[in-house]
């Protein structure tokens, strides 16, 4: 069995289309990481400003000055330091951007002119303890990973689509089945597909996290995502969790998406006699949820968010609510992913068995 699994893994990764897709995925990851880094901007309002590395250093220096629990005293200090010195010409001060901390501050505590709006920390965040620090780089990394993980799901479909459908036109499976038997041959294909998908997901996740820690550091992992720049003001996760928790959930949901799309594609690979047909059908099923006329107010929204696409676009799933205590509804993606995989294993076994020789 071990040799069969190794054979299936080599077969999956040796296909040119798979190799091209993996290279494109890695290039996309690197491009998004460094374009985001280079486009960073920050100013301390005292003449020190810049982009890229300079911006990150400015943001981190300002965050270090105020890091720790957010208090009313800190709000007043920051409002004094970041009060606009230029004429806003009628622009809402909330959308003024000098640096990440100032943007987060004005988002919650500024009026139209950049003056304190009279709200206290408890008025804005209730009884939540809000720890502040440099989180902007990590939050931007999270945004980038949404795009990357959507592409990753398509790459998984490309890798998995030929697993069964690719055998319908060849003799490899007949030879292997004669030597090892039906069950071992089928099981090796399924296990090889799952392992390949998990390996790629782990590598892509690791690359993005390592790059983020190198470029931005890890000091913001224990800081709240609620005190974030205006970029994250609309439609973002409403719960007080740390950046570290956010990234853990996002990586977990990347794996549940991977498992789900692998299960779906295995079914279609077994049913379809053509690899392209299996790939197109998998992609169509993956993107189908965005075509459904279901709003967040609908009772069906909770169910829709458990489909694979929403695992990668994790904000909607994370925002649905909590099961109990601090346990988020997003964890329901784990059993759902296992169901998708179970269906994939069951149906592909029954369909592909008819193709194998006795």
LINTATA-V108350 format. One line per field, one symbol per residue. ss: DSSP state (H for helix, E for strand, C for the rest). Layout:
ss->???
//
This chain:
ss->CHHHHHHHHHHHHHCHHHHHHHHHHHHHHHHHHHHHHHCCEEECCCCCEEECHHHHHHHHHHHHHHCEECCHHHHHHHHHHHCCCCCCCCCCHHHCCCCHHHHHHHHHHECCCCCECCCCHHHHHCCCCCEECCCHHHHHHHHHHHHHHHHHHHHHHHHHHHHHHCCCCCCHHHHHHHHHCHHHHHHHHHHHHHHHHHHHHHHHHHHHHHHHHHHHCCHHHHCECCCCCHHHCCCCCCCCCEHHHHHHHHHHHHHHHHHHHHHHHHHHHHHCCCHHHHHHHHHHHHHHHHHCCCCCCCCCHHHHCCCHHHHHCHHHHHHCCEEECCEEHHHHHHHHHHHHHHHHHHHHHHHHHCCCCC
//
